[in-house]
Amino acid sequence: MSRIGRTPIVIPKGVTVDVKENVVTVKGPLGTLSKEIQNSNISAKVEKGVLHVTRVGDLKETKAAHGLYRALFHNMIVGVEKGYSKTLLINGVGFKAVPQGEKVVLSVGYSHTVDLVPPKGIKLTVVNPNEVNVSGIDKEAVGQFAAAFKAVRKPEPYHGYGIRYKDETILRKEGKAAGKGK
């Protein structure tokens, strides 16, 4: 069995997990998420406050799906209980983010501003003009939108200008060595 897949998921207080046919629905204080199990060899069941993900067979694809679905269900439970967030830093001369209602307007060195509207379930918070927080209950959606936000202006290696994650390190390159005599 998959080491990840066979690990049971303890359901915390305040979170309910409902399994009907091949759909797992998780409800918690922050919202509701549901996921359909698309592999017929994978099943889920709740026993005494613990979610178990099981599989039938030992095919390579089934083993991979076993661990995948267990991780997805764990992420759903953590998401409805605590939520997920990613912090992005904007670095550059004149680079900034300005909130305008639901959207954020970015000035990141282009001749025009860039408007970013978050999808449903994602919240954008401008902490200061150079720091933006992306949060929500769906880990995949938060990560995807944060990646799209970062892709507006990827960090360049010489000065570090651009948008990066707060915990990301940019490897810097040395500039031209002008004026070194022969």
Secondary structure by P-SEA (a helix, b strand, c coil): ccccccbbbbbcccbbbbbcccbbbbbcccbbbbbbbccccbbbbbcccbbbbbbccccaaaaaaaaaaaaaaaaaaaaaccccbbbbbbbcccccccccccbbbbbccccbbbbbbbcccbbbbcccccbbbbbcccaaaaaaaaaaaaaccccccccccccccccccccccccccccccc
